[in-house]
Each structure stands twice: as C-alpha cells, then as structure tokens.
Amino acid sequence: MKKGYDFSKGVREKFFRPDAKMNLPVYLDSDVLSFVEKIASSRRSDISAVVNRLLKSDMQLIEAAKYSTNHLFDRDGSHARRGSRVAFCI
C-alpha cells in the first residue's frame, strides 16, 4: 500500500446508483438452517423463498397483534373491553 494516493482527478459518486438494490447476507444458526432446509426440500423450493415466507408470516402476526392490543385499551390505558385477552405479546 502506498503512503499517499492522488484523488485530484477522481469523480465523486461515479458509480452511485440511487435505485440499486443490495442483497445482504443473512447468517442462520445451524438448527434454524436445518429446519428451513427441510421445509425447502419438501416444498421443492429454495431456502430464500422459505425464509421470506416465514418472515412475512411473522410480520402479519405482529401487525395483527398490534391492531388487537391497540383496541383493547382506551387512550388513558384503561381496558376498553373487560375480559378481553391478548393471545401473545410482542
């Protein structure tokens, strides 16, 4: 490596593309990977498609939980409906 570099003729943002899409690597634990591989194999699908389906399903569950919990309480924090229960917490 040189001690100094000449950037006087450099062009700023020459390779920048605002619409570029980056695919970031996701590292799964071995037990999770094994689980996903089994599902992918049985469905004749790739691992990425299975992981996306699982995550989208989780996203829907979280949104449903937000909606149901938001409607269980009034703005002051008191119970809007007595006896209502939330099946799971986030």
N, C-alpha and C positions, 0 to 999 in steps of 0.2 A: 504494500500500500504506500502511495506517495505521501510525502509530508504536507503537500498542498495541492489543490485542484483549481483549475481556471473555469469558472462558470460564467465568464463575461459574455459568451455567445450562446448561453443557454436560453431556452424558450420556456417561459412559465406555463404550466398546465397544458403542455403539448399533447400528452396522452390522456388527459382528463375527459371522461365521458359521463355527463350527468345521468344518463339513462342506463348506465352499466349496472348489471346485476351481479352481486357477489354471492357465491355459494360457500358458506363457511363450513368447515368440518365439524361434525358432532361426534364426540367420543363416548361410546356407550360402555357401561360396566359389562363384564363378561356374562353375567346372568341375564341382564337385560338384552344383550345382543343375542344370546341363545334363544330367549323367549321370542324375540322378533323374527329371528331366522326360521324358527319352527312355523310361525304364522305365515311368513312369506312363502315358505316351501309348500305348505298345504294349500295356499291360495294361488300358487304359481305366479307370484308377484315378486317385485324387488323389495329390498329392505327399506329403501327410502319411501316408497309408497305406503308401506305398512306403518312406519313411524309417523308419517304425515297424517294418516287416517286416525291413529291413536291420539295424536296431539290435537287434531281438530275436534275429536270427540270430547277430550278434556276441556277444550275451550268452550264448547257448548254447555257442558256441565257447570263450568264456573259461571258463565253468563246466566244460566238458569238459576243457580244458587244466589247470585247477586240479586236477581229480579225477585225471587221468593223472599229473601231476607229483607230486602228494602220494603216490601209490602207488609211485613209482619210488625213493623214498628211505626208509630207516628213520628212526626218530626221532632217531638220532645223526648223521644226514646221510650215512651210507654208502649205497651202492647196494643196494636191495632185490633188484633183478633185474639181473644182469650182462648187458650187451649191449643193454639197452633204450635207445631213443632217444625224445626228445620232438620232435614234428614242428615245433613253433613255440613261442616263448617270449612271455610277456606282460611 
